[in-house]
Amino acid sequence: MATVEDISSTKKRLKIEIPADIIEKEYSDSLNKIRQRARIPGFRPGKTPINIIEKRFGSEIKSEMLEKLVPTYYAQAVKDADLSPVTMPKIEEGLDFRRNEPLSFSLTVEVRPKIDNLDYIGVKVQDIEVSVDDKEIEDTVKGLQNDRAMFEAVDREIRNDDLLVIDYVKLDPSGEKELSTAKDQIMNLGNSLTPRGILDAVLGRKKGDTVEVALPEMEGKELKEDSEKGNKLRITVKEVKEKKLPELDDEFAKDFGHETFEKLKEKIREGILAAKQENAKKHQKAKIVDALVNAHSFDVPESLIEAELEHLIANEKTTDRTMQPGEASAPGGKDEELAGMLRPKAMKNVKGSIILDEIAEKENIAVSEAEVKDRISLIAKQLQATPDAIVNLFMTRDGSLENLRHKIREEKVLDVLLAKAEITKGV
């Protein structure tokens, strides 16, 4: 027997009573099972007096019974009350177990709120027209061409896109003490990673030349570009190689699995168009969720907001390269600022997720094991890992595959929402 008390729309108190006859039967059955297998000195198995078994094993039996019965009756109470818990329940008082008496206890749990009059059919969303222009195809082809470039040794002055083979010696600021050396190092001047000072020093030089560059000092995380007090770098140019781009012809296309250069360009056009169409759909789906969040008012479990807020703050810290060590955890510092700034976004994200869960149930949208396996295989292919490694990654990070399953279900819900949306043309 169970009753539900509304603490709020997102928090409930369940009062559960397990009948005395159930308690007694479970307890007696457990005593008899232990009696049959217990080895008590002076008694044959199965012949030990029941009071001795109870005295020795009673506490253990009670603990095992509570671990079995409480979750079972809680799950049934939640099902009967049509509740969707979002947190683990908390027992309000200690469990007072007594033989031949009912076991009564109360617990509280946060639940997903019910959304009144959820309307998600025909949400208006703007049509997004996409196209591919010739420059996008040309830029992609140039990227492929650059990836297939070869470097050939030349005897001339060094230019911007050359590749150099160098030896270098790192010296102290006086230029007299060697700190480290390296031979046959590759320096690609065309990848935008070569420091400006070194690039200026080697441009116009030739094979066999040696240049010496003053390395800038560091001030915190910033370079003191005009400093001449830093260490020095002595570079000897051993070889100069010029980039040679392949011809853009049918032979070039065959390297990518296409018979002609025109077919390669057409495939590139299709790929760019598909990516733009997918991005357009993502944008439309986000707009639909925004519209649904704005159109429906309901309370949100605080625990879900706090969990999402913690996730957003962690992401913000990861991407904030200017944050100094220790700054984020300083009392009254960055964490509080981030929490205040990100709380509206956390609220919006949680509301959107609750709405999508509600729609998934209304539309009977589920995720099969085959779909989970297919997604794991896709992720494994993208990360060049084995499916088992991806499963281990999720299990280590999340403890299960439920977060992945939930993400797949949300994607399926979004597909349904877009299919049921009213697409409006722009003016």
C-alpha positions as CSV (number, residue, x, y, z in Angstrom):
1,M,0.0,0.0,0.0
2,A,1.3,3.5,-0.9
3,T,0.1,7.0,-0.8
4,V,1.6,10.1,-2.6
5,E,1.9,13.5,-1.0
6,D,2.6,16.5,-3.3
7,I,5.5,18.5,-1.8
8,S,5.6,20.4,-5.1
9,S,5.0,19.7,-8.7
10,T,8.5,18.2,-9.0
11,K,8.9,16.7,-5.5
12,K,6.8,13.9,-4.0
13,R,6.6,12.1,-0.7
14,L,5.8,8.4,-0.9
15,K,4.4,6.7,2.2
16,I,4.7,3.0,1.8
17,E,3.5,0.1,4.0
18,I,4.6,-3.4,3.5
19,P,2.0,-5.8,5.0
20,A,2.9,-7.8,8.1
21,D,2.2,-11.1,6.5
22,I,4.6,-10.4,3.6
23,I,7.3,-9.4,6.2
24,E,6.8,-12.5,8.2
25,K,6.8,-14.8,5.2
26,E,10.0,-13.4,3.8
27,Y,11.6,-13.6,7.2
28,S,10.6,-17.1,7.9
29,D,11.6,-18.3,4.4
30,S,15.0,-16.8,4.8
31,L,15.5,-18.4,8.3
32,N,14.6,-21.8,6.9
33,K,16.9,-21.4,3.9
34,I,19.8,-20.5,6.1
35,R,18.9,-23.3,8.5
36,Q,19.2,-25.9,5.7
37,R,22.8,-24.9,4.8
38,A,24.2,-23.5,8.1
39,R,27.0,-25.5,9.7
40,I,26.5,-25.0,13.5
41,P,28.8,-27.0,15.8
42,G,26.8,-29.7,17.7
43,F,23.9,-29.8,15.1
44,R,23.3,-31.6,11.9
45,P,22.5,-29.4,8.8
46,G,18.8,-28.6,8.9
47,K,18.4,-29.6,12.5
48,T,19.7,-26.4,14.3
49,P,16.9,-24.9,16.5
50,I,15.4,-21.9,14.7
51,N,16.0,-19.6,17.6
52,I,19.7,-20.2,17.3
53,I,19.6,-19.5,13.6
54,E,17.7,-16.3,14.3
55,K,20.1,-15.1,17.0
56,R,23.1,-15.7,14.8
57,F,21.8,-14.6,11.4
58,G,18.8,-12.4,12.2
59,S,20.5,-9.0,11.5
60,E,21.8,-10.3,8.2
61,I,18.4,-11.5,7.1
62,K,16.8,-8.2,8.0
63,S,19.3,-6.3,6.0
64,E,18.8,-8.5,3.0
65,M,15.1,-8.3,3.3
66,L,15.1,-4.5,3.3
67,E,17.5,-4.4,0.3
68,K,15.0,-6.6,-1.6
69,L,11.6,-5.4,-0.4
70,V,12.1,-1.6,-0.2
71,P,13.2,-1.2,-3.8
72,T,10.4,-3.5,-5.0
73,Y,7.6,-1.7,-3.2
74,Y,9.1,1.7,-4.1
75,A,9.2,0.7,-7.8
76,Q,5.6,-0.5,-7.7
77,A,4.5,2.7,-5.9
78,V,6.1,4.9,-8.6
79,K,4.5,2.9,-11.3
80,D,1.0,3.0,-9.7
81,A,1.3,6.8,-9.2
82,D,2.6,7.3,-12.8
83,L,5.7,9.1,-11.6
84,S,8.9,9.6,-13.5
85,P,11.7,10.0,-10.9
86,V,14.8,12.0,-11.9
87,T,16.8,11.3,-8.8
88,M,17.4,8.5,-6.3
89,P,14.8,8.5,-3.5
90,K,15.7,9.6,0.0
91,I,14.3,7.7,3.0
92,E,13.2,10.2,5.6
93,E,13.5,8.1,8.7
94,G,15.2,4.9,9.7
95,L,13.5,1.7,8.9
96,D,12.0,0.1,12.0
97,F,11.8,-3.6,11.3
98,R,9.7,-5.8,13.6
99,R,8.3,-9.3,13.1
100,N,4.6,-9.7,12.7
101,E,4.2,-5.9,12.1
102,P,3.8,-4.0,8.9
103,L,6.9,-2.1,7.7
104,S,6.0,1.6,7.1
105,F,8.4,4.2,5.7
106,S,8.4,7.5,3.9
107,L,10.7,8.7,1.2
108,T,11.0,11.8,-1.0
109,V,11.9,11.9,-4.7
110,E,12.2,14.5,-7.4
111,V,10.1,13.7,-10.4
112,R,9.7,14.9,-14.0
113,P,6.8,17.3,-14.0
114,K,3.6,16.8,-16.0
115,I,3.2,19.2,-18.9
116,D,-0.4,20.4,-19.4
117,N,-1.7,20.6,-22.9
118,L,1.6,19.7,-24.6
119,D,1.2,20.9,-28.2
120,Y,4.0,20.0,-30.5
121,I,2.3,19.4,-33.9
122,G,2.7,22.1,-36.5
123,V,5.3,24.2,-34.8
124,K,6.2,27.0,-37.3
125,V,9.8,27.0,-38.4
126,Q,11.5,29.0,-41.1
127,D,12.6,27.3,-44.3
128,I,16.4,27.4,-44.8
129,E,17.5,27.3,-48.4
130,V,21.0,26.0,-49.0
131,S,23.1,25.9,-52.1
132,V,26.7,25.3,-53.1
133,D,28.7,27.9,-55.2
134,D,31.7,27.2,-57.4
135,K,34.2,28.8,-55.0
136,E,33.3,26.4,-52.2
137,I,34.0,23.5,-54.6
138,E,37.2,25.2,-55.7
139,D,38.4,25.7,-52.2
140,T,37.8,22.1,-51.3
141,V,39.6,20.9,-54.4
142,K,42.6,23.2,-53.4
143,G,42.6,21.6,-50.0
144,L,42.7,18.1,-51.5
145,Q,45.4,19.3,-53.9
146,N,47.5,20.7,-51.1
147,D,47.1,17.5,-49.1
148,R,48.6,15.6,-52.1
149,A,51.5,18.0,-52.5
150,M,55.0,16.7,-52.8
151,F,58.2,18.5,-51.9
152,E,61.3,18.5,-54.1
153,A,64.8,19.7,-53.3
154,V,65.7,23.0,-54.9
155,D,68.8,25.2,-55.0
156,R,67.5,28.7,-54.6
157,E,66.6,31.2,-51.9
158,I,64.0,30.2,-49.3
159,R,60.4,31.2,-50.0
160,N,57.2,31.3,-47.9
161,D,55.8,27.9,-48.7
162,D,59.0,25.9,-48.6
163,L,59.8,23.0,-46.4
164,L,63.3,23.1,-44.7
165,V,65.5,20.4,-43.2
166,I,67.5,22.1,-40.4
167,D,69.8,21.5,-37.5
168,Y,69.5,23.8,-34.6
169,V,71.3,24.7,-31.4
170,K,69.5,26.4,-28.5
171,L,71.8,28.8,-26.7
172,D,71.5,30.9,-23.5
173,P,71.0,34.7,-23.8
174,S,74.8,35.3,-24.1
175,G,74.9,32.9,-27.1
176,E,77.8,31.0,-25.5
177,K,76.3,28.1,-23.6
178,E,74.5,25.3,-25.5
179,L,71.2,24.3,-23.9
180,S,70.0,21.7,-26.4
181,T,70.6,20.6,-30.0
182,A,68.6,18.7,-32.7
183,K,69.4,17.5,-36.1
184,D,67.5,16.9,-39.3
185,Q,64.3,18.7,-38.1
186,I,61.5,19.5,-40.5
187,M,60.3,23.1,-40.7
188,N,57.3,23.7,-42.9
189,L,57.0,27.4,-43.6
190,G,53.6,27.1,-45.2
191,N,51.7,25.8,-42.1
192,S,51.4,29.2,-40.3
193,L,53.1,27.7,-37.2
194,T,56.5,29.1,-37.7
195,P,57.2,32.1,-35.4
196,R,57.4,35.4,-37.2
197,G,60.9,36.1,-36.0
198,I,62.3,32.7,-37.3
199,L,60.4,33.1,-40.6
200,D,61.8,36.5,-41.2
201,A,65.3,35.3,-40.4
202,V,65.3,32.3,-42.9
203,L,63.4,33.9,-45.8
204,G,65.9,34.7,-48.6
205,R,68.6,32.4,-47.2
206,K,69.9,29.4,-49.0
207,K,71.0,25.8,-48.3
208,G,74.1,25.9,-46.0
209,D,73.3,29.3,-44.4
210,T,73.3,29.7,-40.7
211,V,71.1,32.2,-38.9
212,E,70.8,33.2,-35.2
213,V,67.5,34.3,-33.7
214,A,66.8,35.8,-30.3
215,L,63.8,34.0,-28.8
216,P,61.2,36.2,-27.1
217,E,60.8,36.1,-23.4
218,M,57.6,34.9,-21.8
219,E,55.6,37.2,-19.5
220,G,52.9,35.0,-17.9
221,K,51.2,33.5,-21.0
222,E,52.2,36.3,-23.3
223,L,55.2,36.7,-25.5
224,K,57.4,39.8,-25.1
225,E,57.9,40.1,-28.8
226,D,60.5,43.0,-28.7
227,S,62.7,41.3,-26.1
228,E,66.2,40.4,-26.9
229,K,67.1,39.0,-23.5
230,G,65.7,35.5,-24.1
231,N,67.5,32.4,-25.3
232,K,68.9,32.3,-28.8
233,L,68.4,29.8,-31.5
234,R,71.1,29.0,-34.1
235,I,69.6,27.4,-37.3
236,T,71.6,25.8,-40.0
237,V,69.7,25.2,-43.3
238,K,70.6,21.7,-44.6
239,E,68.0,21.4,-47.4
240,V,65.4,23.6,-49.1
241,K,62.4,21.8,-50.6
242,E,59.7,23.3,-52.9
243,K,56.0,22.4,-52.8
244,K,54.9,20.7,-56.0
245,L,51.1,20.5,-56.4
246,P,49.6,17.6,-58.5
247,E,47.7,18.5,-61.7
248,L,44.0,18.7,-61.3
249,D,43.0,16.1,-63.9
250,D,41.4,12.7,-64.1
251,E,44.4,11.0,-62.6
252,F,44.1,13.2,-59.6
253,A,40.4,12.3,-59.3
254,K,41.3,8.6,-59.3
255,D,43.2,9.0,-56.1
256,F,39.8,9.7,-54.5
257,G,38.0,6.9,-56.2
258,H,36.4,8.8,-59.1
259,E,36.9,8.2,-62.8
260,T,37.0,11.8,-63.9
261,F,37.8,15.2,-62.4
262,E,34.2,16.3,-63.1
263,K,32.8,13.4,-61.1
264,L,35.1,14.3,-58.2
265,K,33.8,17.9,-58.2
266,E,30.2,16.6,-58.4
267,K,30.8,14.4,-55.4
268,I,32.3,17.3,-53.5
269,R,29.3,19.4,-54.4
270,E,27.0,16.7,-53.0
271,G,29.0,16.4,-49.8
272,I,29.0,20.2,-49.2
273,L,25.2,20.3,-49.9
274,A,24.5,17.4,-47.6
275,A,26.5,19.0,-44.8
276,K,24.7,22.3,-45.3
277,Q,21.3,20.6,-45.3
278,E,22.1,18.8,-42.1
279,N,23.2,22.0,-40.5
280,A,20.0,23.7,-41.6
281,K,18.0,20.8,-40.0
282,K,19.9,21.2,-36.8
283,H,19.1,24.9,-36.7
284,Q,15.4,24.3,-37.4
285,K,15.2,21.6,-34.7
286,A,16.8,24.0,-32.2
287,K,14.3,26.6,-33.1
288,I,11.4,24.1,-32.6
289,V,12.7,23.3,-29.2
290,D,13.0,27.0,-28.3
291,A,9.4,27.5,-29.4
292,L,8.2,24.6,-27.3
293,V,10.1,25.8,-24.2
294,N,8.7,29.3,-24.6
295,A,5.2,28.0,-25.2
296,H,5.0,25.7,-22.1
297,S,5.3,26.8,-18.5
298,F,6.2,24.2,-15.8
299,D,8.4,23.7,-12.8
300,V,11.8,22.1,-13.3
301,P,13.5,19.8,-10.7
302,E,16.3,21.7,-9.1
303,S,18.6,18.7,-9.1
304,L,18.5,18.6,-12.9
305,I,19.2,22.3,-13.2
306,E,22.2,22.0,-10.8
307,A,23.6,19.0,-12.8
308,E,23.2,20.8,-16.1
309,L,24.7,23.9,-14.6
310,E,27.7,21.9,-13.4
311,H,28.1,20.5,-16.9
312,L,28.0,23.9,-18.5
313,I,30.5,25.4,-16.1
314,A,32.9,22.5,-16.7
315,N,32.6,23.1,-20.5
316,E,33.2,26.8,-20.0
317,K,36.3,26.2,-18.0
318,T,37.6,23.8,-20.6
319,T,37.2,26.4,-23.4
320,D,38.3,29.5,-21.4
321,R,42.0,29.6,-22.0
322,T,42.4,32.9,-20.2
323,M,41.4,31.4,-16.9
324,Q,44.3,31.4,-14.5
325,P,45.0,28.3,-12.3
326,G,43.0,28.3,-9.1
327,E,40.8,31.2,-10.3
328,A,37.8,29.1,-11.1
329,S,37.5,27.7,-7.6
330,A,38.2,30.9,-5.7
331,P,35.4,31.8,-3.3
332,G,33.1,34.4,-4.7
333,G,35.1,34.2,-8.0
334,K,34.7,32.6,-11.4
335,D,32.4,29.8,-10.4
336,E,29.8,32.1,-9.0
337,E,30.0,34.4,-12.0
338,L,29.7,31.5,-14.4
339,A,26.8,30.0,-12.5
340,G,24.9,33.3,-12.6
341,M,25.6,33.7,-16.3
342,L,24.8,30.1,-17.3
343,R,21.8,29.4,-15.1
344,P,19.2,30.6,-17.7
345,K,20.8,28.4,-20.3
346,A,20.8,25.4,-17.9
347,M,17.1,26.0,-17.2
348,K,16.3,26.2,-20.9
349,N,18.3,23.0,-21.7
350,V,16.6,21.0,-18.9
351,K,13.1,22.2,-19.9
352,G,13.8,21.2,-23.5
353,S,15.0,17.8,-22.4
354,I,11.9,17.2,-20.3
355,I,9.7,18.2,-23.2
356,L,11.5,15.8,-25.6
357,D,11.1,13.0,-23.0
358,E,7.4,13.7,-22.7
359,I,7.0,13.7,-26.5
360,A,9.0,10.4,-26.8
361,E,6.5,8.7,-24.5
362,K,3.5,10.1,-26.3
363,E,4.9,9.0,-29.7
364,N,6.2,5.7,-28.3
365,I,9.7,6.4,-29.5
366,A,12.2,3.9,-28.2
367,V,15.8,3.0,-29.0
368,S,16.7,-0.6,-29.9
369,E,19.8,-2.4,-29.1
370,A,20.7,-2.5,-32.8
371,E,20.5,1.3,-32.9
372,V,22.8,1.6,-29.9
373,K,25.3,-0.8,-31.5
374,D,25.2,1.1,-34.8
375,R,25.9,4.3,-33.1
376,I,28.8,2.8,-31.2
377,S,30.2,1.5,-34.4
378,L,29.9,4.9,-36.0
379,I,31.7,6.6,-33.1
380,A,34.4,4.0,-33.2
381,K,34.9,4.6,-36.9
382,Q,35.1,8.3,-36.4
383,L,37.6,8.0,-33.6
384,Q,39.5,5.1,-35.2
385,A,38.9,2.9,-32.2
386,T,37.3,-0.4,-31.6
387,P,33.6,-0.7,-30.5
388,D,34.7,-2.3,-27.3
389,A,36.9,0.7,-26.5
390,I,33.9,3.1,-27.1
391,V,31.7,1.0,-24.8
392,N,34.4,1.1,-22.1
393,L,34.7,4.9,-22.6
394,F,30.9,5.3,-21.9
395,M,31.0,2.8,-19.0
396,T,33.9,4.6,-17.4
397,R,32.5,8.1,-17.8
398,D,28.8,7.5,-17.3
399,G,28.5,4.1,-15.7
400,S,26.2,2.8,-18.4
401,L,25.1,3.4,-22.0
402,E,21.9,5.2,-20.9
403,N,23.2,8.6,-21.7
404,L,24.0,7.5,-25.2
405,R,20.6,5.8,-25.5
406,H,18.9,9.0,-24.3
407,K,20.8,11.1,-26.8
408,I,19.7,8.8,-29.7
409,R,16.1,8.9,-28.5
410,E,16.2,12.7,-28.4
411,E,17.5,12.8,-32.0
412,K,14.6,10.6,-33.1
413,V,12.2,12.9,-31.3
414,L,13.7,15.9,-33.1
415,D,13.3,14.1,-36.4
416,V,9.6,13.6,-35.6
417,L,9.1,17.2,-34.5
418,L,10.7,18.5,-37.8
419,A,8.5,16.1,-39.8
420,K,5.4,17.4,-38.0
421,A,6.5,21.1,-38.2
422,E,5.0,23.8,-40.4
423,I,7.8,25.0,-42.7
424,T,7.3,28.6,-43.6
425,K,9.0,30.4,-46.5
426,G,10.9,33.6,-45.8
427,V,9.6,36.9,-47.1
